[in-house]
Amino acid sequence: MNQSEQFVALKTLVIKEFLRFIRIWVQTILPPAISIGLYFIIFGKLIGSQINDIDGFEYMDYIVPGLILMSVITNAYANVVSSFFSAKFHHSIEEMLVSPLPNYIILIGFVSGGLARGIIVGISVTIVSMFFSDFQIYSYSVTIAVFILTSILFSLAGFINAAYAKSFDDITIIPTFVLMPLTYLGGIFYSIKMLPEFWQNVSLVNPILYMINAFRYGLLGVSDIDLSTAFVIIIAFIVVLFYFSLRLLRLGVGLKP
């Protein structure tokens, strides 16, 4: 395929993935907005009013970045894991693989759906957040960069999960037993400086901690983690997961009977 044909194929995949989740926006876009509203009411208003300021910010304002990014992570991951596994289940992915379409175009097509859903959900929950907090964005460039990179990273993670999954139950195991604990322990509701030294060091193993703190720096200008370190780790994970995903496609992992 020449570049023009590859572009048409990629555009088609991107449109397909976008329409896939936007047609059912009541199930994909609305629930995260409602959920974050409940988080603000329960943790921000009821519990947060009993908690002292953190790094000079009211508790309500401090948890905004983490809650927004949690929605981005969850939805970017969920979109790709469900989409690619459905393509496996209905054997439509096999038609793509036997076509002259390069594997990287297929991968980018699926990841673009997770990226689009992550961005749209992120924007919607940010709008909801503005009704509860009057935060001002400290750095637009950092905020947008972390927003996009995190969506890409967890879209790739969702792709890998779907590649190995053998049933619909398998695509819920990682989000429930791995992704959710790492997210909640990634500093959404607290600063790791509040933890004993041992648990601070343990927390540094959690990659989501770096994403949440980088995003918090973008919104509020404060972070427990060096910003450059956070970006290096995020980009490194993206590169590793991207090439690992390409390898899975090339080897047909999870696709061969």
Secondary structure as GFF3:
##gff-version 3
##sequence-region A 1 257
A	DSSP	alpha_helix	3	22	.	.	.	ID=ss1
A	DSSP	alpha_helix	25	28	.	.	.	ID=ss2
A	DSSP	alpha_helix	30	39	.	.	.	ID=ss3
A	DSSP	pi_helix	40	47	.	.	.	ID=ss4
A	DSSP	three_ten_helix	48	50	.	.	.	ID=ss5
A	DSSP	alpha_helix	59	89	.	.	.	ID=ss6
A	DSSP	alpha_helix	92	98	.	.	.	ID=ss7
A	DSSP	alpha_helix	103	129	.	.	.	ID=ss8
A	DSSP	alpha_helix	140	164	.	.	.	ID=ss9
A	DSSP	alpha_helix	170	174	.	.	.	ID=ss10
A	DSSP	pi_helix	175	179	.	.	.	ID=ss11
A	DSSP	alpha_helix	180	184	.	.	.	ID=ss12
A	DSSP	three_ten_helix	192	194	.	.	.	ID=ss13
A	DSSP	alpha_helix	197	203	.	.	.	ID=ss14
A	DSSP	alpha_helix	207	220	.	.	.	ID=ss15
A	DSSP	alpha_helix	227	251	.	.	.	ID=ss16
###
